[in-house]
Each structure stands twice: as C-alpha cells, then as structure tokens.
Amino acid sequence: MGLLGLLQSDPTAFIITALALVMALAFHEFAHAWSADRFGDPTPRSQGRVTLNPVKHLDPFGTLLLLVAGFGYAKPVMVNMARLGRWQNFWVAAAGPLSNILLAIIAALLMRLLPADAVFGANYDSLTTLGRILLTFFSLNVVLAVFNLLPIPMLDGSRILSGLVPSLGRALQQFERNPMSFLLVMGFILLFRGPIGRFIGMMQQFALGLVFSF
C-alpha cells in the first residue's frame, strides 16, 4: 500500500510517515553529496546537492511511486568516480546508509532516554504522538539503511561491494551505462519485492528488539 492508502486510513500516520521519509531521504542523499565534496569531487556541489533542502533531493517519479505503490526513490547524487580513489568511492557509497543508521540510533536513544510517559503515555498502553514520530523515524531509517545495503546494482550496497572488489566495480559501471539498466533493476526489485520486503521486515523487527530489550 502506498502513502495515499495510508492517507485514507490514518491521516496522522500519513503526515508523520511522509515527513519522516522526506527527512530520511534528504539526509541520505546529503550524506553522499557531502562526503564526495569533502573528498574533492565538485560535482555534487555544482548541482546544488550539498544541502539538506529536501526539494533538491526528491525525484518526481520516485516520489509518485512512494505515494502510489509504497516503493520509490530519491534523486541519486551524481559523483565523478574518476576524481576519487577506490576507498573514497567506498566511503561515498557507504555514507548514505551510515547516515540512516545514525538517524535511527538518535531516534532510538530519544525513545530510551525520554520519560516513559512522554513516549508511551500515562497508561503505557499506546504511543503518544511524540512516540509515534520517533518510532516511525527509527523504523524508516532502518528500512532505508537495510534496503540500500542490498548488493543490487544501482544501490549503495553494490557500490560498497565494488570498493572491496575492484573487478566487480568495473563490471557494475559497464552495466549501469546500459540504457536499460534502470528498468532491469526496477523490474528485479518488483519481481522479488516479497522476499526483499520480508528480509527488511525481519531486520526491522531485530532492530526494534535491540531498542526495547534493555
């Protein structure tokens, strides 16, 4: 179900989820752009991507997919890999998922450190609005981190793996130059959406268990 379905069933959850998702996606792409800029590649800065402004990072079609299908993407940060060394490319790729892990840790710490009634309410039987915001922000960042770490072409996981195995990186670059590569990757993800979703859900539950188990 896309975000539009959530808008019909629970408008408050729609607003919380939409805002949390926009923030998480913007921070993810900013992390890629900032790290590439710090390593000496001027491409992201020249395209105005070294910013936390979500408007600079949202992709119109990717956003539409999120609204309708519950699956989408932000505008990828363009990086001139030739300007960067092997390990610099590795860390630029890793910066996105790491930024989402950092945001998830911050949300988890707030859930643990804030007074319990501020998160769970006076009777501890339901989440407060603040609790819903923190839990949603935590969950979405975990989902984004896990999904982007999958070793699928065009995702950060494949580029991280390419940094470890240079020959794989060359093959990946050749594949991504193919005009059909985007459609092939999208088709693969949609075809295996079920197993991918179950794996991400399992990791999400594992992360939630870590937060509330101590």
C-alpha contacts under 8 A as a table, 3 or more apart, distances in Angstrom:
res1	aa1	res2	aa2	distance
1	M	4	L	7.86
1	M	5	G	5.91
1	M	6	L	7.46
1	M	68	V	7.33
1	M	69	A	5.87
1	M	70	G	5.52
2	G	5	G	5.48
2	G	6	L	6.82
2	G	65	L	7.76
2	G	66	L	5.91
2	G	67	L	4.94
2	G	68	V	4.55
2	G	69	A	4.38
2	G	70	G	3.67
2	G	71	F	7.33
3	L	6	L	4.95
3	L	7	L	6.21
3	L	14	F	6.44
3	L	18	A	7.55
3	L	66	L	6.43
3	L	67	L	4.51
3	L	68	V	6.49
3	L	69	A	7.67
3	L	70	G	6.05
4	L	7	L	4.92
4	L	8	Q	6.62
4	L	14	F	7.86
4	L	67	L	5.31
4	L	68	V	6.13
5	G	8	Q	5.32
5	G	9	S	6.46
5	G	68	V	7.83
6	L	9	S	5.10
6	L	10	D	5.56
6	L	11	P	6.74
6	L	13	A	7.03
6	L	14	F	5.50
7	L	10	D	5.53
7	L	11	P	4.56
7	L	12	T	7.82
7	L	13	A	7.50
7	L	14	F	5.04
7	L	15	I	7.87
8	Q	11	P	6.36
10	D	13	A	5.37
10	D	14	F	6.29
11	P	14	F	4.90
11	P	15	I	6.31
12	T	15	I	5.26
12	T	16	I	6.28
13	A	16	I	5.09
13	A	17	T	5.86
14	F	17	T	5.18
14	F	18	A	5.87
15	I	18	A	5.21
15	I	19	L	6.10
16	I	19	L	5.43
16	I	20	A	6.06
16	I	132	R	7.85
16	I	133	I	6.07
16	I	136	T	7.35
17	T	20	A	5.13
17	T	21	L	5.91
17	T	133	I	7.97
17	T	136	T	6.45
17	T	137	F	7.61
18	A	21	L	5.16
18	A	22	V	6.14
19	L	22	V	5.18
19	L	23	M	6.22
20	A	23	M	5.20
20	A	24	A	6.08
20	A	133	I	7.74
20	A	136	T	7.09
20	A	137	F	5.38
20	A	140	L	7.40
21	L	24	A	5.07
21	L	25	L	6.00
21	L	137	F	7.54
21	L	140	L	6.66
22	V	25	L	5.28
22	V	26	A	6.01
22	V	54	P	6.53
22	V	58	L	7.92
23	M	26	A	5.19
23	M	27	F	6.08
23	M	54	P	6.99
24	A	27	F	5.24
24	A	28	H	6.10
24	A	100	N	6.65
24	A	103	L	7.84
24	A	137	F	7.80
24	A	140	L	7.51
24	A	141	N	6.24
25	L	28	H	5.04
25	L	29	E	6.31
25	L	54	P	7.82
25	L	57	H	7.58
25	L	58	L	7.84
25	L	74	A	6.42
26	A	29	E	5.36
26	A	30	F	5.98
26	A	52	L	5.95
26	A	53	N	6.98
26	A	54	P	5.03
26	A	57	H	5.75
26	A	58	L	7.43
26	A	74	A	7.85
27	F	30	F	4.95
27	F	31	A	6.04
27	F	52	L	6.21
27	F	96	G	7.79
27	F	99	S	6.87
27	F	100	N	7.56
28	H	31	A	5.27
28	H	32	H	6.72
28	H	95	A	7.54
28	H	96	G	4.45
28	H	97	P	6.79
28	H	99	S	5.85
28	H	100	N	6.32
29	E	32	H	5.18
29	E	33	A	6.29
29	E	49	R	7.81
29	E	57	H	6.59
29	E	74	A	7.68
29	E	75	K	7.83
29	E	76	P	7.01
29	E	77	V	6.37
29	E	96	G	6.25
30	F	33	A	5.02
30	F	34	W	5.84
30	F	49	R	6.54
30	F	50	V	5.69
30	F	51	T	5.90
30	F	52	L	6.00
30	F	57	H	7.94
30	F	96	G	7.85
31	A	34	W	5.16
31	A	35	S	6.03
31	A	92	V	7.89
31	A	95	A	5.47
31	A	96	G	5.42
31	A	99	S	6.42
32	H	35	S	5.44
32	H	36	A	6.21
32	H	77	V	6.70
32	H	92	V	5.38
32	H	93	A	6.60
32	H	94	A	7.97
32	H	95	A	5.52
32	H	96	G	5.51
33	A	36	A	5.28
33	A	37	D	6.08
33	A	44	P	5.29
33	A	45	R	7.31
33	A	49	R	5.94
33	A	50	V	5.27
33	A	77	V	6.21
33	A	79	V	7.91
33	A	92	V	7.85
34	W	37	D	5.07
34	W	38	R	6.10
34	W	44	P	7.80
34	W	50	V	5.43
35	S	38	R	5.02
35	S	39	F	6.21
35	S	91	W	7.55
35	S	92	V	5.54
35	S	95	A	6.93
36	A	39	F	5.11
36	A	40	G	6.47
36	A	41	D	5.46
36	A	42	P	7.69
36	A	44	P	7.24
36	A	79	V	6.97
36	A	88	Q	7.82
36	A	89	N	7.91
36	A	92	V	5.74
37	D	40	G	5.24
37	D	41	D	5.03
37	D	42	P	5.66
37	D	43	T	7.57
37	D	44	P	6.63
37	D	45	R	6.71
37	D	50	V	7.70
38	R	41	D	7.38
39	F	84	L	7.03
39	F	88	Q	6.75
40	G	83	R	7.35
40	G	84	L	7.36
41	D	44	P	7.33
41	D	79	V	7.09
41	D	80	N	6.60
41	D	83	R	6.03
41	D	84	L	6.96
42	P	45	R	5.46
42	P	46	S	6.10
43	T	46	S	5.20
43	T	47	Q	6.41
43	T	78	M	6.74
43	T	79	V	6.00
43	T	80	N	6.64
44	P	47	Q	5.19
44	P	48	G	6.32
44	P	49	R	5.14
44	P	50	V	6.27
44	P	77	V	6.52
44	P	78	M	6.21
44	P	79	V	6.55
45	R	48	G	4.97
45	R	49	R	5.62
45	R	50	V	5.40
46	S	49	R	7.66
48	G	51	T	6.96
48	G	56	K	7.11
49	R	56	K	6.27
49	R	57	H	7.06
49	R	77	V	7.11
51	T	56	K	7.61
53	N	56	K	5.82
53	N	57	H	7.32
54	P	57	H	5.23
54	P	58	L	6.16
55	V	58	L	5.61
57	H	74	A	5.95
57	H	75	K	5.26
57	H	76	P	7.66
58	L	62	G	7.51
58	L	63	T	6.74
58	L	73	Y	7.85
58	L	74	A	4.80
58	L	75	K	5.44
59	D	62	G	5.11
59	D	63	T	5.86
59	D	73	Y	6.98
59	D	74	A	5.03
59	D	75	K	4.68
60	P	63	T	5.19
60	P	64	L	6.21
61	F	64	L	4.99
61	F	65	L	6.25
61	F	72	G	7.95
62	G	65	L	5.15
62	G	66	L	6.43
62	G	71	F	7.97
62	G	72	G	4.54
62	G	73	Y	4.60
62	G	74	A	6.01
62	G	75	K	7.71
63	T	66	L	5.05
63	T	67	L	6.39
63	T	72	G	6.09
63	T	73	Y	6.67
63	T	74	A	7.18
64	L	67	L	5.12
64	L	68	V	6.17
64	L	72	G	7.48
65	L	68	V	5.16
65	L	69	A	5.22
65	L	70	G	6.46
65	L	71	F	5.73
65	L	72	G	4.93
65	L	73	Y	7.96
66	L	69	A	5.55
66	L	70	G	4.37
66	L	71	F	4.75
66	L	72	G	4.68
66	L	73	Y	7.56
67	L	70	G	6.01
69	A	72	G	7.73
80	N	83	R	5.70
80	N	84	L	7.27
81	M	84	L	5.27
81	M	85	G	7.63
81	M	89	N	6.55
82	A	85	G	7.45
84	L	88	Q	5.69
84	L	89	N	6.00
85	G	88	Q	5.09
85	G	89	N	6.17
86	R	89	N	5.36
86	R	90	F	6.36
86	R	163	G	5.89
86	R	166	P	7.88
87	W	90	F	4.71
87	W	91	W	6.23
87	W	163	G	6.31
88	Q	91	W	5.22
88	Q	92	V	6.15
89	N	92	V	5.05
89	N	93	A	6.19
89	N	159	R	7.96
89	N	163	G	6.80
90	F	93	A	5.31
90	F	94	A	6.18
90	F	159	R	6.83
90	F	160	I	5.20
90	F	162	S	7.64
90	F	163	G	4.93
90	F	164	L	7.80
91	W	94	A	4.81
91	W	95	A	5.83
91	W	160	I	7.65
92	V	95	A	5.22
92	V	96	G	7.55
93	A	96	G	6.41
93	A	156	D	5.32
93	A	157	G	7.69
93	A	159	R	6.01
93	A	160	I	5.83
94	A	97	P	5.81
94	A	98	L	6.07
94	A	156	D	6.63
94	A	157	G	7.76
94	A	160	I	6.21
95	A	98	L	5.09
95	A	99	S	5.96
96	G	99	S	5.24
96	G	100	N	6.66
96	G	145	A	7.69
96	G	156	D	7.53
97	P	100	N	5.16
97	P	101	I	6.27
97	P	144	L	7.08
97	P	145	A	4.42
97	P	146	V	7.52
97	P	148	N	6.37
97	P	149	L	6.78
97	P	156	D	7.55
98	L	101	I	4.98
98	L	102	L	6.14
98	L	145	A	7.11
99	S	102	L	5.04
99	S	103	L	6.31
100	N	103	L	5.05
100	N	104	A	6.11
100	N	141	N	4.91
100	N	142	V	6.73
100	N	144	L	6.77
100	N	145	A	5.59
101	I	104	A	5.02
101	I	105	I	6.18
101	I	141	N	6.50
101	I	142	V	6.40
101	I	145	A	6.26
102	L	105	I	5.12
102	L	106	I	6.31
103	L	106	I	5.09
103	L	107	A	6.26
103	L	137	F	7.99
103	L	138	F	7.18
103	L	141	N	6.65
104	A	107	A	5.13
104	A	108	A	6.08
104	A	137	F	6.99
104	A	138	F	4.47
104	A	139	S	7.29
104	A	141	N	5.50
104	A	142	V	6.26
105	I	108	A	4.97
105	I	109	L	6.05
105	I	138	F	7.47
106	I	109	L	5.15
106	I	110	L	6.26
107	A	110	L	5.15
107	A	111	M	6.29
107	A	134	L	5.53
107	A	135	L	7.30
107	A	137	F	6.76
107	A	138	F	5.44
108	A	111	M	5.10
108	A	112	R	6.30
108	A	134	L	7.54
108	A	135	L	7.82
108	A	138	F	6.49
108	A	211	V	6.23
109	L	112	R	5.08
109	L	113	L	5.86
110	L	113	L	5.11
110	L	114	L	5.63
110	L	134	L	7.62
111	M	114	L	5.82
111	M	119	V	6.60
111	M	131	G	7.17
111	M	134	L	6.78
111	M	135	L	7.79
112	R	115	P	7.96
112	R	116	A	7.81
112	R	211	V	7.65
112	R	212	F	7.95
114	L	118	A	6.67
114	L	119	V	7.18
115	P	118	A	5.38
115	P	119	V	6.97
116	A	119	V	5.35
116	A	120	F	5.84
116	A	121	G	7.24
116	A	124	Y	7.86
117	D	120	F	5.05
117	D	121	G	4.25
117	D	122	A	5.05
117	D	123	N	7.72
117	D	124	Y	6.89
118	A	121	G	5.81
118	A	122	A	7.98
118	A	128	T	6.69
118	A	130	L	7.07
118	A	131	G	7.18
119	V	127	L	5.84
119	V	128	T	5.41
119	V	129	T	7.77
119	V	130	L	6.04
119	V	131	G	4.21
119	V	132	R	7.87
120	F	123	N	7.45
120	F	124	Y	4.86
120	F	125	D	6.74
120	F	126	S	5.52
120	F	127	L	4.31
120	F	128	T	5.47
120	F	131	G	6.36
121	G	124	Y	5.29
121	G	125	D	7.16
121	G	126	S	6.45
121	G	127	L	6.17
121	G	128	T	5.51
123	N	126	S	7.64
124	Y	127	L	7.56
127	L	130	L	7.66
127	L	131	G	5.10
127	L	132	R	5.84
128	T	131	G	4.86
128	T	132	R	6.18
129	T	132	R	5.07
129	T	133	I	6.22
130	L	133	I	5.08
130	L	134	L	6.22
131	G	134	L	5.20
131	G	135	L	5.99
132	R	135	L	5.17
132	R	136	T	5.89
133	I	136	T	5.25
133	I	137	F	6.02
134	L	137	F	5.10
134	L	138	F	5.99
135	L	138	F	5.05
135	L	139	S	6.03
136	T	139	S	5.13
136	T	140	L	6.00
137	F	140	L	5.34
137	F	141	N	6.19
138	F	141	N	5.42
138	F	142	V	6.30
139	S	142	V	5.15
139	S	143	V	6.19
139	S	204	Q	6.57
139	S	208	L	7.92
140	L	143	V	5.01
140	L	144	L	6.13
141	N	144	L	5.05
141	N	145	A	6.04
142	V	145	A	5.15
142	V	146	V	6.11
142	V	204	Q	6.24
142	V	207	A	7.62
143	V	146	V	5.30
143	V	147	F	5.94
143	V	200	I	6.24
143	V	201	G	7.77
143	V	204	Q	6.57
144	L	147	F	5.21
144	L	148	N	5.99
145	A	148	N	5.38
145	A	149	L	6.18
146	V	149	L	5.17
146	V	150	L	6.67
146	V	200	I	6.38
146	V	203	M	7.54
147	F	150	L	5.54
147	F	200	I	6.78
148	N	155	L	5.37
148	N	156	D	5.26
148	N	157	G	5.85
149	L	155	L	7.00
149	L	156	D	5.71
149	L	157	G	3.90
149	L	158	S	7.54
150	L	155	L	6.90
150	L	156	D	7.44
150	L	157	G	4.90
150	L	158	S	7.01
151	P	155	L	6.92
151	P	156	D	7.53
151	P	157	G	4.47
151	P	158	S	4.27
151	P	159	R	7.91
151	P	161	L	7.14
152	I	155	L	5.61
152	I	157	G	6.62
152	I	158	S	5.43
152	I	185	V	7.66
153	P	157	G	7.97
153	P	158	S	5.45
153	P	159	R	7.69
153	P	172	L	6.82
153	P	176	E	7.71
153	P	185	V	6.81
154	M	158	S	6.79
154	M	159	R	7.47
154	M	176	E	7.31
154	M	182	F	7.96
154	M	185	V	7.61
155	L	158	S	5.79
155	L	159	R	6.94
156	D	159	R	5.11
156	D	160	I	6.08
157	G	160	I	5.07
157	G	161	L	6.14
158	S	161	L	5.02
158	S	162	S	6.04
159	R	162	S	4.78
159	R	163	G	6.37
159	R	169	G	6.94
160	I	163	G	5.23
160	I	164	L	6.82
161	L	164	L	5.16
161	L	165	V	6.20
161	L	168	L	7.75
161	L	169	G	7.78
162	S	165	V	4.87
162	S	166	P	5.46
162	S	167	S	7.39
162	S	168	L	5.28
162	S	169	G	4.18
162	S	170	R	7.95
162	S	172	L	7.72
163	G	166	P	5.84
163	G	169	G	6.77
165	V	168	L	5.46
165	V	169	G	6.63
166	P	169	G	4.90
166	P	170	R	6.51
167	S	170	R	5.27
167	S	171	A	6.47
168	L	171	A	5.10
168	L	172	L	6.06
169	G	172	L	4.97
169	G	173	Q	6.22
170	R	173	Q	5.17
170	R	174	Q	6.38
171	A	174	Q	5.16
171	A	175	F	6.25
172	L	175	F	5.04
172	L	176	E	6.16
173	Q	176	E	5.16
173	Q	177	R	6.34
174	Q	177	R	5.31
174	Q	178	N	6.99
175	F	178	N	5.48
175	F	181	S	6.45
176	E	179	P	7.56
176	E	181	S	5.55
176	E	182	F	7.61
177	R	181	S	7.30
178	N	181	S	5.28
179	P	182	F	7.20
180	M	183	L	5.45
180	M	184	L	6.14
181	S	184	L	5.03
181	S	185	V	6.14
182	F	185	V	5.25
182	F	186	M	6.13
183	L	186	M	5.07
183	L	187	G	5.92
184	L	187	G	5.08
184	L	188	F	6.13
185	V	188	F	5.05
185	V	189	I	6.20
186	M	189	I	5.17
186	M	190	L	6.13
187	G	190	L	5.14
187	G	191	L	5.94
188	F	191	L	5.05
188	F	192	F	6.15
189	I	192	F	5.27
189	I	193	R	5.50
189	I	196	I	7.77
190	L	193	R	4.81
191	L	194	G	7.84
192	F	195	P	5.71
192	F	196	I	6.12
193	R	196	I	5.16
193	R	197	G	5.79
194	G	197	G	5.15
194	G	198	R	6.18
195	P	198	R	5.08
195	P	199	F	6.15
196	I	199	F	5.20
196	I	200	I	6.20
197	G	200	I	5.15
197	G	201	G	5.98
198	R	201	G	4.99
198	R	202	M	6.09
199	F	202	M	5.08
199	F	203	M	6.34
200	I	203	M	5.13
200	I	204	Q	6.06
201	G	204	Q	4.91
201	G	205	Q	6.17
202	M	205	Q	5.20
202	M	206	F	6.20
203	M	206	F	4.92
203	M	207	A	6.15
204	Q	207	A	5.12
204	Q	208	L	6.23
205	Q	208	L	5.00
205	Q	209	G	6.05
206	F	209	G	5.02
206	F	210	L	6.37
207	A	210	L	5.12
207	A	211	V	6.46
208	L	211	V	5.11
208	L	212	F	6.38
209	G	212	F	5.41
209	G	213	S	5.66
210	L	213	S	5.37
210	L	214	F	7.34
211	V	214	F	6.98
